[in-house]
Amino acid sequence: MVGARRARVRGEDSTVAATTGAAAQAGVPRPPRPWLSASASLLLWGGGQWVNRERGLAVLFASLEGLAVAWAFCLAAAWDSWAWLGWIFFVDEITLRAAVAVAGLAVPAIAILSISQAYLRAERRPDACALEAPALLSGTASVLVPGWGQLLNGQIAKAILFLGVWAYGAYAVSVSQLQPAMWAWLDPTEIRVGALRLTWGSTVALALAALGWVLAPYDAVLTARNRHAARG
């Protein structure tokens, strides 16, 4: 009697497994994975939207990234022409450089928007699957990109915080080094750190970026370890 029940249960399990395999081969979409969608958008704007099957948004974000790259290339290749055009409209070169630097603040914002939108859209679906990431994987991801480990741990708010602090800190330091005349116009103070010529503003930005890079892996590893310890 018991043997017959066991055989029946095994038969049902094999039938379910066969049905699931057949459904997968038939093209039934897999459950959404927020961490995968966010990671795809971290690597390429619109990548997470493509994983979420939002083709229109994917093309939009990818086009924005292409425009940003093309815009930066055109500015670098034809800066003399832009400066001459500004001179015609009574805009000096320092002011023009400052305007370009301010406009560049939109680039990290759009990247973070793509990442967060992809994650939240996948997370809100009822069949979303979370990732039980090992501590080593989460820590390594946040070493590569601060906030990535938090995405793998399912902490979108922390991920945005670390990504934003690191991205904008690195951006401010890069602008201060690539455009020293413009930065000196904005912040006339000067601090020398080895070969770097920094100001108070760029020093604060560098400190925040470095702090985010240190705290992000620590937080990712600690969170992953605590979750695994709580589960078992």
ABEGO torsion letter per residue (X at the ends): XAAAAAAAAAAAAAAAAAAAAAAAAAGBBBBBBAAAAAAAAAABBGAAAAAAGBAAAAAAAAAAAAAAAAAAAAAAAAAAAAAAAAAAAGBBAAAAAAAAAAAAAAAAAAAAAAAAAAAAAAAABAABBBBBBBAAAAAAAAAABBGAAAAAAGBAAAAAAAAAAAAAAAAAAAAAAABAAAAAAABABBBBBEABBBBAAAAAAAAAAAAAAAAAAAAAAAAAAAAAAAAX
